[in-house]
Amino acid sequence: MNRRDFLQSAGAVSASLTLPKSARLFAEGAPSNGWRTFEVKTRVEILKPSGAIRVWLPTALLNKTPYQKTFSNQFNAEGGTARIVESKADGLGIVVAEFPAGVKPVLTLTSRVATKNYKTDFSTPGKAPKADLAELEHFLRPTQLLPTGGIVKTAATEIASGAKTDLEKARAIYEWIVDNTFRNPKTRGCGIGDIRFMLESKDLGGKCADLNALYVGLARAAGLPARDVYGIRVAKSELGYKSLGTASENISKAQHCRAEVYIGGYGWVPVDPADVRKVVLEEPPGNRPLNDEMVKKARARLFGSWEMNWMAYNFAHDVALSGSAGAPVGFLMYPQAETADGRLDCLDPESFQYEVTSREMPSTNG
């Protein structure tokens, strides 16, 4: 993602980001039946500051979708400055904070969103809104970690060889991911998402940012617009899955990437093969076989629906961090920071401390 593609909105020590006026009027009304409202707070502190400090945080998804409405993203960088950087095509908002040397670097971000369970009705094709061709082209492009040629194209062609429709292609790729990948508990964070390496090495293990990225890359290589949706779980599952929800209001380690694929007549279809593999590995008592009833139910449900105990951040890949001399990050789902000594490891609590909390707020039916 080129830095010039960003639109910048100036801010200062404390500011907020809301939706455009037309969307804001809709968002500020009482949530309609089925919507749940969450307040998600992120607090970042650099424990070993060195020189000037920069911190980057993903905001809640800027685009309105059938499954999420973002009301506001409010942030504070006491003693420093902060601003919002946006990329409209990817629904991406980044809070960029800068702290001078000698200032305690603490950044907070509070996002308020409403979410609603999301399901595609495959029995009634043709009701989806008309596609935006530029949007579809954007989600067909290759990225650094999601190439669409070479071994990825070869694999996609083989997997979808028996499919006659785009829906059959999308499902064939989903079933192949479930059958051939596995969740690796030793993978750091949510994984990297280097799909060429996964296919070349035949190491198809990883976590959500690996397995769902593989789905997205294969779908694009098969000619289907697809996108990763980076986010975080915000509540426990109400569908009986302990492994697919949070255990407390502290959700600092609950980041989760999902995927969507565009199918003509149906629009953007939610999928999550990585969570099927999470159910296999983690749902008590653990290591369930694919023919286990709970796994089969999850497998059927997660092609075409999401439980929205989860908040989306963005669809972005190859994210340039404004003001950084370092390389772009493959995706932005975790806080990022740099000191005079370089970029910090966002998974290292000794130098980079952050806490994310979520609480559900009362909602009234509209």
C-alpha positions as CSV (number, residue, x, y, z in Angstrom):
1,M,0.0,0.0,0.0
2,N,1.6,3.2,-1.2
3,R,1.8,6.1,1.3
4,R,0.3,8.4,-1.3
5,D,-2.9,6.4,-1.3
6,F,-3.6,7.6,2.2
7,L,-5.8,10.5,3.2
8,Q,-4.6,12.2,6.4
9,S,-6.8,13.8,8.9
10,A,-4.9,16.1,11.2
11,G,-5.3,15.7,15.0
12,A,-3.5,16.8,18.1
13,V,-3.1,15.4,21.6
14,S,-6.7,14.1,21.8
15,A,-9.1,13.7,18.9
16,S,-11.8,11.4,17.6
17,L,-12.8,9.8,14.3
18,T,-16.4,9.4,13.3
19,L,-18.1,8.4,10.1
20,P,-19.1,10.8,7.4
21,K,-22.2,12.9,8.2
22,S,-24.6,10.8,6.2
23,A,-23.4,7.6,7.8
24,R,-23.1,9.3,11.2
25,L,-26.8,10.1,11.2
26,F,-27.6,6.4,10.7
27,A,-25.0,5.2,13.2
28,E,-26.1,7.5,16.0
29,G,-29.7,6.2,16.0
30,A,-30.8,3.4,18.3
31,P,-29.4,0.1,17.0
32,S,-32.0,-2.0,15.3
33,N,-33.1,-5.4,16.5
34,G,-30.3,-8.0,16.5
35,W,-27.5,-5.4,16.8
36,R,-25.1,-5.5,19.8
37,T,-23.1,-2.5,20.9
38,F,-19.5,-2.9,22.2
39,E,-16.9,-0.4,23.5
40,V,-13.4,-1.6,22.9
41,K,-10.5,0.2,24.6
42,T,-6.8,-0.2,23.7
43,R,-4.1,1.2,25.9
44,V,-0.4,1.1,24.8
45,E,2.6,1.9,26.9
46,I,6.2,1.7,25.7
47,L,8.1,0.4,28.7
48,K,11.6,1.0,27.4
49,P,11.4,4.3,25.6
50,S,14.4,5.6,23.6
51,G,14.4,8.9,21.9
52,A,11.3,10.0,20.0
53,I,8.5,7.3,19.9
54,R,5.9,6.5,17.3
55,V,2.9,4.2,17.9
56,W,0.3,3.0,15.3
57,L,-3.1,1.5,16.2
58,P,-5.8,0.1,13.9
59,T,-9.2,1.7,14.4
60,A,-12.5,-0.1,14.1
61,L,-13.5,-0.6,10.4
62,L,-14.3,2.7,8.7
63,N,-16.7,1.2,6.1
64,K,-20.3,0.3,7.0
65,T,-21.1,-3.4,6.4
66,P,-24.0,-5.7,7.0
67,Y,-22.2,-7.0,10.1
68,Q,-20.7,-3.9,11.6
69,K,-21.4,-0.2,12.2
70,T,-18.6,1.9,13.6
71,F,-19.9,4.8,15.7
72,S,-16.6,6.4,16.7
73,N,-12.9,6.0,17.3
74,Q,-11.6,8.3,20.0
75,F,-7.9,8.5,20.9
76,N,-5.6,10.3,23.4
77,A,-1.8,10.7,23.4
78,E,-1.1,12.8,26.5
79,G,2.2,14.7,26.0
80,G,2.3,13.8,22.4
81,T,0.4,14.4,19.1
82,A,-1.9,12.0,17.3
83,R,-3.8,11.9,14.0
84,I,-5.8,9.6,11.9
85,V,-4.5,8.2,8.6
86,E,-7.1,6.5,6.3
87,S,-7.2,4.2,3.3
88,K,-10.8,4.2,2.0
89,A,-10.4,1.1,-0.2
90,D,-9.4,-1.1,2.7
91,G,-11.7,0.4,5.4
92,L,-8.5,1.2,7.2
93,G,-8.0,3.8,9.9
94,I,-4.7,4.1,11.7
95,V,-4.1,6.3,14.8
96,V,-0.6,7.6,14.4
97,A,0.9,9.0,17.7
98,E,4.3,10.7,18.2
99,F,5.9,11.4,21.5
100,P,9.1,13.5,22.0
101,A,12.0,12.1,24.0
102,G,11.4,12.3,27.7
103,V,7.6,12.0,27.6
104,K,6.0,8.9,29.0
105,P,4.6,7.3,25.8
106,V,1.0,6.2,26.5
107,L,-1.7,6.0,23.8
108,T,-5.3,5.1,24.3
109,L,-8.0,4.4,21.7
110,T,-11.7,3.8,22.4
111,S,-13.8,2.3,19.6
112,R,-17.6,2.1,19.8
113,V,-19.3,-0.3,17.3
114,A,-22.5,-2.3,16.8
115,T,-22.3,-5.8,15.3
116,K,-24.9,-8.2,14.0
117,N,-24.6,-11.9,13.1
118,Y,-24.0,-12.2,9.4
119,K,-25.4,-14.9,7.1
120,T,-25.7,-15.4,3.4
121,D,-29.0,-16.9,2.1
122,F,-27.9,-19.2,-0.6
123,S,-31.5,-20.1,-1.5
124,T,-32.2,-16.7,-3.0
125,P,-29.5,-15.6,-5.4
126,G,-29.7,-12.3,-7.2
127,K,-30.7,-10.1,-4.2
128,A,-27.2,-8.7,-3.5
129,P,-26.5,-5.0,-4.2
130,K,-24.8,-4.2,-7.6
131,A,-21.1,-4.8,-7.4
132,D,-18.6,-1.9,-7.5
133,L,-16.2,-3.0,-10.2
134,A,-13.3,-0.9,-8.8
135,E,-13.8,-2.6,-5.4
136,L,-13.8,-6.0,-6.9
137,E,-10.6,-5.3,-8.9
138,H,-8.9,-4.1,-5.7
139,F,-9.6,-7.4,-4.0
140,L,-8.3,-9.5,-7.0
141,R,-4.8,-8.0,-6.9
142,P,-1.7,-9.8,-5.7
143,T,0.1,-8.5,-2.6
144,Q,3.5,-9.3,-1.2
145,L,2.3,-12.2,0.9
146,L,-0.6,-13.1,-1.3
147,P,0.7,-13.7,-4.9
148,T,-1.8,-15.0,-7.4
149,G,0.5,-16.6,-9.9
150,G,3.0,-19.5,-9.9
151,I,2.3,-22.2,-7.3
152,V,-0.8,-20.3,-6.0
153,K,-2.4,-20.2,-9.4
154,T,-1.5,-23.9,-10.0
155,A,-3.0,-25.0,-6.7
156,A,-6.2,-22.9,-7.2
157,T,-6.7,-24.3,-10.7
158,E,-6.4,-27.8,-9.4
159,I,-8.6,-27.3,-6.4
160,A,-11.4,-25.7,-8.4
161,S,-11.1,-27.9,-11.5
162,G,-14.4,-29.7,-10.9
163,A,-16.4,-26.5,-10.1
164,K,-18.9,-25.2,-12.6
165,T,-19.9,-21.9,-10.9
166,D,-18.2,-19.3,-8.7
167,L,-20.1,-20.6,-5.7
168,E,-18.8,-24.1,-6.3
169,K,-15.3,-22.7,-6.7
170,A,-15.5,-20.8,-3.4
171,R,-16.8,-23.8,-1.6
172,A,-14.2,-26.1,-3.1
173,I,-11.4,-23.9,-1.9
174,Y,-13.0,-23.7,1.6
175,E,-13.3,-27.5,1.8
176,W,-9.7,-28.0,0.7
177,I,-8.5,-25.6,3.3
178,V,-10.4,-27.4,6.1
179,D,-9.2,-30.8,4.9
180,N,-5.6,-30.0,4.3
181,T,-4.5,-27.4,6.8
182,F,-4.1,-27.5,10.6
183,R,-3.9,-25.1,13.4
184,N,-0.4,-24.9,14.9
185,P,-0.4,-23.8,18.5
186,K,3.3,-22.9,18.4
187,T,2.7,-20.2,15.8
188,R,3.4,-16.7,17.2
189,G,0.4,-14.4,17.3
190,C,-2.0,-15.1,14.5
191,G,0.7,-16.0,12.0
192,I,2.4,-14.3,9.0
193,G,0.2,-15.2,6.0
194,D,3.1,-16.1,3.6
195,I,1.0,-18.4,1.4
196,R,3.7,-19.1,-1.3
197,F,6.0,-20.4,1.4
198,M,3.1,-22.6,2.8
199,L,2.4,-24.2,-0.6
200,E,6.1,-24.6,-1.6
201,S,7.1,-26.1,1.7
202,K,3.9,-28.1,2.0
203,D,3.8,-26.8,5.6
204,L,0.1,-26.0,5.8
205,G,0.0,-25.3,9.5
206,G,-0.5,-21.9,11.2
207,K,-3.2,-19.8,12.7
208,C,-5.9,-17.5,11.3
209,A,-3.7,-15.1,9.4
210,D,-2.1,-18.0,7.7
211,L,-5.1,-20.3,7.0
212,N,-7.6,-17.6,6.0
213,A,-4.9,-15.8,3.9
214,L,-4.4,-19.0,2.0
215,Y,-8.1,-19.1,1.3
216,V,-8.1,-15.5,0.1
217,G,-5.0,-16.0,-2.1
218,L,-6.4,-19.2,-3.7
219,A,-9.7,-17.5,-4.3
220,R,-8.1,-14.5,-6.0
221,A,-6.0,-16.8,-8.1
222,A,-9.2,-18.6,-9.1
223,G,-10.7,-15.3,-10.3
224,L,-12.9,-14.7,-7.2
225,P,-12.5,-11.3,-5.4
226,A,-11.7,-12.1,-1.8
227,R,-10.3,-10.3,1.2
228,D,-8.9,-10.9,4.7
229,V,-10.9,-9.1,7.4
230,Y,-8.6,-8.4,10.4
231,G,-10.2,-7.9,13.8
232,I,-10.6,-9.0,17.3
233,R,-13.0,-11.2,19.3
234,V,-15.0,-9.1,21.8
235,A,-17.3,-11.5,23.6
236,K,-17.9,-15.1,24.4
237,S,-19.6,-17.3,21.8
238,E,-23.3,-17.8,22.2
239,L,-23.4,-20.8,19.9
240,G,-21.7,-23.2,22.3
241,Y,-18.1,-22.9,21.2
242,K,-15.7,-22.1,24.0
243,S,-12.8,-21.8,21.6
244,L,-14.5,-19.2,19.4
245,G,-15.0,-16.5,22.0
246,T,-13.4,-14.6,24.9
247,A,-13.2,-15.6,28.5
248,S,-13.2,-12.2,30.1
249,E,-13.3,-8.5,29.3
250,N,-9.5,-8.5,28.7
251,I,-9.2,-9.4,25.0
252,S,-5.5,-8.5,24.5
253,K,-4.8,-11.8,22.9
254,A,-8.1,-12.3,21.1
255,Q,-7.1,-10.9,17.6
256,H,-8.7,-12.9,14.8
257,C,-8.6,-12.7,11.0
258,R,-11.6,-13.8,8.9
259,A,-12.2,-13.8,5.2
260,E,-14.9,-12.8,2.6
261,V,-15.3,-13.9,-1.0
262,Y,-17.4,-12.1,-3.6
263,I,-19.9,-14.3,-5.5
264,G,-22.2,-12.8,-8.1
265,G,-25.8,-12.8,-7.0
266,Y,-24.9,-13.2,-3.4
267,G,-22.4,-10.4,-2.8
268,W,-19.7,-10.7,-0.1
269,V,-19.9,-14.1,1.5
270,P,-18.4,-14.6,5.0
271,V,-16.1,-17.7,5.5
272,D,-13.7,-18.8,8.2
273,P,-12.0,-22.1,7.6
274,A,-9.4,-21.2,10.2
275,D,-12.0,-21.3,12.9
276,V,-13.0,-24.8,11.8
277,R,-9.5,-25.9,12.5
278,K,-9.5,-24.0,15.8
279,V,-12.6,-26.0,16.8
280,V,-10.7,-29.2,15.8
281,L,-7.7,-28.4,18.0
282,E,-9.1,-26.5,20.9
283,E,-12.7,-27.3,21.5
284,P,-12.8,-29.4,24.7
285,P,-11.6,-32.1,25.0
286,G,-9.4,-31.1,22.1
287,N,-8.0,-32.8,19.0
288,R,-11.5,-33.6,17.6
289,P,-11.7,-35.5,14.3
290,L,-13.2,-33.9,11.3
291,N,-16.2,-36.2,11.5
292,D,-17.0,-35.1,15.1
293,E,-20.5,-33.6,15.2
294,M,-19.4,-30.3,16.7
295,V,-16.7,-29.9,14.0
296,K,-19.2,-30.8,11.2
297,K,-21.6,-28.2,12.5
298,A,-18.8,-25.5,12.6
299,R,-17.7,-26.5,9.1
300,A,-21.2,-26.2,7.7
301,R,-21.8,-22.9,9.5
302,L,-18.5,-21.1,8.7
303,F,-19.1,-21.2,5.0
304,G,-21.6,-18.4,4.7
305,S,-22.0,-17.0,8.2
306,W,-20.2,-15.4,11.1
307,E,-21.1,-15.0,14.7
308,M,-20.4,-11.4,15.4
309,N,-18.9,-11.6,18.8
310,W,-16.0,-10.0,16.9
311,M,-15.0,-6.5,15.8
312,A,-13.5,-5.8,12.4
313,Y,-10.5,-3.5,11.9
314,N,-9.7,-3.4,8.2
315,F,-9.1,-5.4,4.9
316,A,-5.6,-4.0,4.4
317,H,-2.4,-5.7,3.2
318,D,1.2,-4.3,2.8
319,V,0.4,-1.4,5.2
320,A,2.9,1.4,5.2
321,L,3.2,3.0,8.7
322,S,3.1,6.7,8.3
323,G,6.3,8.4,9.4
324,S,8.2,5.1,9.7
325,A,11.5,4.4,7.9
326,G,10.8,0.7,8.2
327,A,9.2,-1.7,5.8
328,P,5.4,-2.0,5.5
329,V,3.7,-4.6,7.7
330,G,1.9,-7.4,6.0
331,F,-1.3,-6.5,7.9
332,L,-2.4,-4.3,10.8
333,M,-4.2,-6.2,13.5
334,Y,-1.8,-5.6,16.4
335,P,-0.4,-2.3,17.8
336,Q,2.9,-1.3,16.3
337,A,5.6,1.0,17.7
338,E,9.1,2.3,17.0
339,T,11.8,4.0,19.2
340,A,15.1,5.4,18.3
341,D,16.4,1.8,18.4
342,G,14.0,0.6,15.7
343,R,10.6,-1.2,15.5
344,L,9.5,-3.1,18.5
345,D,8.2,-6.6,18.5
346,C,4.5,-6.2,19.0
347,L,4.3,-9.6,20.7
348,D,7.0,-8.9,23.3
349,P,5.4,-7.8,26.6
350,E,8.8,-6.7,28.1
351,S,9.2,-3.7,25.9
352,F,5.8,-3.2,24.4
353,Q,2.9,-3.4,26.7
354,Y,-0.7,-3.1,25.6
355,E,-4.1,-4.1,26.9
356,V,-7.3,-4.4,25.0
357,T,-10.6,-4.6,26.8
358,S,-14.2,-5.0,25.6
359,R,-17.6,-4.5,27.3
360,E,-21.0,-4.8,25.8
361,M,-23.2,-1.8,26.2
362,P,-27.0,-1.7,26.5
363,S,-28.7,-1.6,23.1
364,T,-32.3,-0.5,22.4
365,N,-34.3,-1.9,19.5
366,G,-35.0,0.6,16.7
